[in-house]
Structures are given as C-alpha cells and as structure tokens.
Amino acid sequence: MDTRYIVGIDLGTTNSALAQFDTAAPEAEARIAVEPVPQLVNPNEVEERTLLPSFLYVPGEMDFPKGALALPWEREPQVFAGELARKRGAENPVRLVASAKSWLSYAAVNRAAPILPWGAPEEVRKLSPVEVSAQYLAHLRQAWDAGVNAKKHP
C-alpha cells in the first residue's frame, strides 16, 4: 500500500473537490494541493476542472452516440457525473440527479431506495441517494488513480 499521499475529498451538494498532500515532499515545499478532476464537458471531450459538479446524468439509449461518454478509466459508463451531466440535465431534467447529498439526511425517505432522479418516468433507471453519492466518490477516486498512474508512467 502506497502511503505517500494523503487524499481529501469534499463531497459537496453542488460541487465536489479533490486535494492531496505529498508526505514525501521536502518540508519547505509541503502543502495541500487541489487536484484537477478529469470529466466530460461535452460528448467525446474530457477536460480537467478544479471542481466536479455534483450532478449525475442517467443517459437513455438514444441520448449520446456509442463511445461519446468514454472516460480515461471507463469506456462506457452507465451514468456520469460532472460538467456534461449538469449541462445535459438542464436540457433533459428527468434524467438528472442534483442535490443527492441533501437526500442522505432527509428522514422521510429511505436513503438506500432507488428514488432518483426524483419524479423521473418509469423508463429512467433510478438510483438511491447512497448510490449517487458513491458514484461521485468513485469518479473522484478513479480520477485520482488515473492521475497518479499518469505521473508514475508518463
């Protein structure tokens, strides 16, 4: 297990962020650094951004051409988070999950029940608030892993 880095995640209601501290850095250079997060910004276009918008999009079969949602760590994601999710969700809100973190503390619902996107038609795949939050965390973890591997093997 590599313990060189201490990694922090801010799982936010609107945006999430990733930061790291390099324990091997000389003391004079030691600092917490916000890490860029690769994400889809348009179909077939991945860019690094400082923040990952905490929006999850559940694409339909005809929403995007095959392969248009490929990420560096996943060729055909079933759902995706970030800037493109936010943009496409504004156009098609029944497939967008926003404010999933708020549902985690809402006592009137079962956090593990597949209820999101809230009010979506039957044909849209539903996820629980826990699953959606796990998707954001997985995206950040995979972005970190891809970045560390890129640094080790340029």
Secondary structure, 3 states (H helix, E strand, C coil): CCCCEEEEEECCCCEEEEEEEECCCCHHHCCEEEECEEEEEECCEEEEECCEECEEECCCCCCCCCCCCCECCECCCCCEECHHHHHHHHHCHHHEEECHHHHHCCCCCCCCCCCECCCCCCCCCCECHHHHHHHHHHHHHHHHHHHHHHHHCC
